[in-house]
Amino acid sequence: MGIGSRARVALLDGFGVRLGTTDAEAGAEEFPHCVQRLVAHICLSGRPPRAAIAGQLWPDVPEDHAHGSLRSALWRLQKAAPGLVEAAAGCLVLADGVRVDIRELSDWAGRVRDPRSRLEDIGVPDHGLVGELLPGWYDDWVLLERERLRQLRMHALEQVAGRLAAAGRYSDALQAAYAAVRAEPLRESAHRTVVRVHLAEGNAVEALRAYEQFRAMLADELAVQPSELMARLVHGIRGSERTQGRGDVAGAPAPDVAAGLPRSRVPVR
């Protein structure tokens, strides 16, 4: 009997499989490492030919040995999760209906980039989609995909924050911006997004505080200063501080940051 349509493979924050016959997730310890690598490679590759996947997963052994290892891994997979992977025209594919967290992440990022999508459909993703791809795995095919997904997620979070701020949903926008900061504490564009959201809301003091915190962290960690692009965001605030002679700049007009926040091209629904 197959696994059913509720099966889901998790690769973010570690390997796991939820089988269709239960809501419990099978941890990595229930699958031999060769089976984990096989399932992960299929999830990342889509529809790899058997010969290609054998050579990718067992590159240091003769071809016939690699194909034997692949057959053994498939046999073990069939025992642990029958029906999860199917063979079709010489290729290996996930069974219809099996969900994969990295595909859910890519779908969310696609909705973020689509100006026609509703804000209700592009909020900050749940915790399950913000982890690192297969931490502790160092295969070349994992490292390349890990970096691609990291960049995809970071740009999407920053864009979500901009769209939410442009719609006046500043609290939600800050949640998205700070999710990006937590994921990459030294990423300047994430901190610029935080500053822009504060400025868009009219909170000049909060914007300056966020800038100064990032400036101090950058000096401590890397002994460098923020870029001129970021410094320009708070230039007007500092000018108001000097004029008023004190740190409270709540009455100062916020700089025009509309150009720095991506806006939806369709009405918010």
N, C-alpha and C positions, 0 to 999 in steps of 0.2 A: 504494500500500500504506500502511496506517495506521501509527501510531507504536507500537501495541502497549500492553500493560497495564503496562509498566515505566516509562512516562513520568512525570516529576515536575517540577513548577514550583517554583522557589525564589524567594521574595520577601524573605526575611529576610537581612540583610547584603548585599543586592544582588540583581539580577535574574539568573536562570539557568534553563535548561531542560535536563533530561536526557531524551533521546529513547529510545523503546522499543527501537531497534535497536542501541544502544550504551550502555556504562556511563559514557562520558565526558559531562560536562555542557557544554552549549553556553553560552558566556558572553554577556554583554550585547552585545558587539561584533558578534556574528553575527546580531543582530536589529536592524533599524532602530528608532529610538526610538518611532516611531508604533506599531510592532508590539508593542514592550514594554508601552507604555501600554494597548494594547487587551487583551493577555493579562492584565496585572495587574488591570485594571478588571473583567474577567470573573471572575477568581479572587476578587476582593473582593466582587463584587455577586451572584454566584451564577448568576442567569438574567436578565440585563438585556435588555429589548427593543432592537431595532436603533436605533429612533428615539431612545431615551433615551441609549444609549451614544454615538451620534453627537453629540448635543447636549452631553453631559458632556465628551467629549474634544476637541471643536472648538467651544467656545461662542462664539467671536468671529467666526465666519464665517456667511454665509447658510446656511439649512437644506440647500439642494440641494448646496452645496459641502461641508458637513459629511458628508452621506451619500456623496458622491463620495470624500472622504478615507477614510471607513470602508471602502468597497469596495476602495480601493487597499491599505489596511492588511491587509484580509482576504486579498487576492491575494498579498501579500508573505508573510504568515504561512503560507499554504498551500504556498508554495515552500520556506520554511525548515523548517517542521514540519507536514507534511501530516497532516490528521486530528486535530490537537490541539484545534481548536475546531470545533464543528458548529452549524448553524442548525436551529432547531426551533420551529415555530409563531411565527415572527417574532422569536424570541429567539436569543441567542448563548450557547452552553453549552460547557463542557469535555467532551471525549469521555469516555465511560465508562472507568473505570479509571485516569484521570490523577490522580495524587496532588499535593497542594499543601501546602507546609510550614506555612502559617498555619492550615490546617484540622487538621493534625496537632497543632499547638499548642493549638487550641481543644478538640480531642478529649482531649488530656492534661489540660487544665484541668478539663474536665467530669468526668473520672475522679477528680481530686483532690477535687472538691466532693461526690462521691458517697460517703457513709459506708459503702456496701456494697463498695466497691472494695478489692482487696488491696493491701497496701503494695508488693508486688513490681511492681505495675502503675502506680505513681505516683511513682517515684523522680525524682531531678533529671533533666530532659530533656537530651539530648545537645547538644553545642555548636551544632548547626545550628538549634536552636529558641530560642536566646537572643539573637539579633541584632536589630537595629532594622529595622523595615519600610522597605524601599526608601530607604535613606539618600541624601540629596541631591535627593530628589523633593519638590516643594512644592505639588503640586496639592491643592486643598481636600479632595478625596475620599481622598487618601492621608494627609493630616495627621490627619483625624478617625479613620481606622482605625488609624493608628500609635499614637495615644494610647490607644485602646481596647485594643489588643493589649498595650501596655506595662502598663496597669493589670491586665489579665487575668493576665499572666505573673507580675507582682510579688505579687499576692494569692495566686496558686497556689503560688509558691515558699514564701511564709511559712506557708501552711496545710500544705504538705508537711512543712516542718520541725517544725511543731507535732505532726502525727500521728506522725512518726517518733520524736520525743522521748517522746511519750506511750507509745510501744511499747518504749521503752528502747533504741532504736537511735540513740544520741547522736552517734556519728561521722557517720552519714548525715544526721542532722538538721542538724548544723553545716555540712555541705557545701551543703545546700539553703539554709540561712540566709545563708551567705556568698555564694552565687550571687546572692541578692537584693541583698546589700550591694554586690557588684561592679557589678551592673547600675545601681543607683541609690545612690551613696555617701552622699548626704545624706538619704535616706529614713529617718525615725526608726523607723517600724514595723519595717523590716528589722533595724535595730540592736537594737530591743527583742526581736526574735525570737532574735537571737544571745545576748543576756543571759539570756533565759528558758531557753534550752537549757542554757547553762552552769549555771544555778541548778538546773535539774531534775536534772542529773548530779551536783550537789553540789560543783561547782567555783566556790566563791564568789570566789576570787582572780581567776580567769579572767573571771567576770562583771563584777567591778569594773574590771578592766583594759579590757574591751571598752567599758564605759560611759565611762571616762575618755578613751579614744581618740576616741570619738564626740563627747564634750563638747568636747575640744580642737579637733577638726576643725570643729565647728559654730561655735565662737567665732572661729576663724581665717577661715572662709569667709563667715559671715553675721553675725558679732558678736551671736549670740543664744545662749541656753542651752537645753538639752533641756527638754522639757515636764515638768510635774509627774508625769504618768503614768509617764514613764521614770525620773524621779528616785526615785519610790516603790519601784521594783524593787530598788534598791541601798541603800535607807535603812537596812534592818536590818544590812547588811554594814558600813556606816560606823559604826553604833553599836557593833558588835563590835570594830572597829578602835580606837575610842576607849577601850573597856573594856580591851583587851589592851595598848594603848599601842604597837602596832607594825603594820606593813603586812601581815604574814602572817596571814590569817584562815582558813587551811585548816581549823582546828578549829571554826569558827563554824558554827552550823546555818544551812542555806540557807533563805531565805524560802519560804513556801508559794506556788508559782507554778502549781499545778495549774489554777487557773481561767484562767490566761493561755494555756494550750496546748490547741488543739483536739484532741479525742479521738475516735477512731473509735467508732461505736456498735455495731460488730459485732466479734467476736473476730478477732484478727490471724491470718491464715493464712499 
